[in-house]
Amino acid sequence: MNGSLAKRALLAAAAMAALLVLAACSGGAEPTPEPTPTPVPPAASDAPGMPDAPSSVMLELPDLEISAYQGLDALGGEDTTLSAVVGQGKPVVLNFWAALCPPCRAELPEFERVHHERSDEVTILGIDIGPQQFLGTREEGQALLAELGVSFPAGTTFDDTVVRGFEVFSMPTTFFIASDGSLMRKWSGILDEDKLNELVDELVIESAVASAQASAAGLPDDDFV
């Protein structure tokens, strides 16, 4: 237990020390320190037809209704929620992007390469919020995925509160979510393949720590996501 806590402390220290390069599509933003993840009360959807989140998943982010563009098998259907995707048992890298956002266009192939190599460890989920940001239509979002050969699970949302709820201040913005729903970190700006792999390594460790803590508390493995 002490070793796990020490590892988490080291990861937290590394996260606080990292500097972000903000690449806002609306203009050149100055680099700012990465914000410390702050738990946000979940707002699970009551919409009919949406899957329920497993009771063991407690999102530290608002829940989000998702309409899939692609990756329906991985997402569990055309209409799903963020909590249901997290509830499948793997850590999730949630990336908000838009069709007419040049930094997003540059970043998507980086995410595709990590997805190709590590889809057994982590679920990469891209959500097109171009319509909410006046940065492209959903049709343009789907066309961009096809043009770039992006195959990882991706979709959109019709929730007009998503930008405010997730505090998306620049594009792209990425959230790293452990398999129990806890938020490991938020990253604003472009991620290249090397940095993304580094953060996925930390995310996988964080999820393993959470699973180990659940086991130490006496919870059966099949009751913990």
NORGIFEN-V635885 format. One record per pair of residues at least 24 apart in sequence whose ideal C-beta (glycine too) atoms are under 6 Angstrom apart, sorted by the first residue. I is the first residue (numbers start at 1). J is the second residue. D is the distance in whole Angstrom. If there is no record, write none. Layout:
# NORGIFEN-V635885
i j d
I J D
I J D
This chain:
# NORGIFEN-V635885
i j d
4 209 5
4 212 6
8 209 6
11 202 5
15 185 5
20 188 5
20 189 5
21 189 5
22 170 5
22 188 5
22 189 5
23 103 4
23 189 5
23 190 5
24 170 4
25 101 4
25 135 6
25 171 5
29 170 6
35 186 6
37 183 4
37 185 6
37 186 6
45 81 6
49 79 6
50 81 5
51 80 6
51 84 4
53 83 3
53 84 6
53 87 5
54 87 4
54 225 5
56 224 5
56 225 5
57 83 5
57 86 5
57 87 5
57 181 4
57 225 5
58 181 5
59 83 5
59 181 4
60 182 5
60 183 4
61 183 6
62 165 4
64 157 6
65 157 6
65 159 6
66 155 5
66 157 6
67 155 5
67 156 5
68 155 4
69 142 5
69 154 5
69 155 5
70 154 6
71 153 3
74 153 5
75 153 5
86 177 6
86 181 5
87 225 5
89 179 6
89 225 5
90 122 6
90 123 5
90 179 6
91 122 5
91 178 6
91 179 5
91 203 5
91 207 5
92 123 5
92 125 6
92 177 4
93 122 6
93 124 5
93 176 6
94 125 5
94 175 4
95 126 5
95 172 6
95 174 5
96 127 5
96 129 5
96 168 5
96 173 5
97 126 6
97 172 5
98 130 3
98 133 5
98 135 4
98 136 5
98 171 6
99 130 5
99 136 3
99 140 4
99 141 4
99 144 5
100 135 4
100 136 4
101 135 5
101 171 5
103 190 5
104 171 6
104 172 5
107 172 5
107 190 5
108 148 5
108 150 5
109 148 6
110 192 5
110 193 5
112 150 5
113 193 5
114 196 5
115 152 4
121 204 6
122 200 5
124 152 5
125 153 5
126 154 4
128 156 4
129 162 6
132 163 5
176 203 5
178 206 5
178 207 4
178 210 5
179 207 4
179 225 6
180 210 5
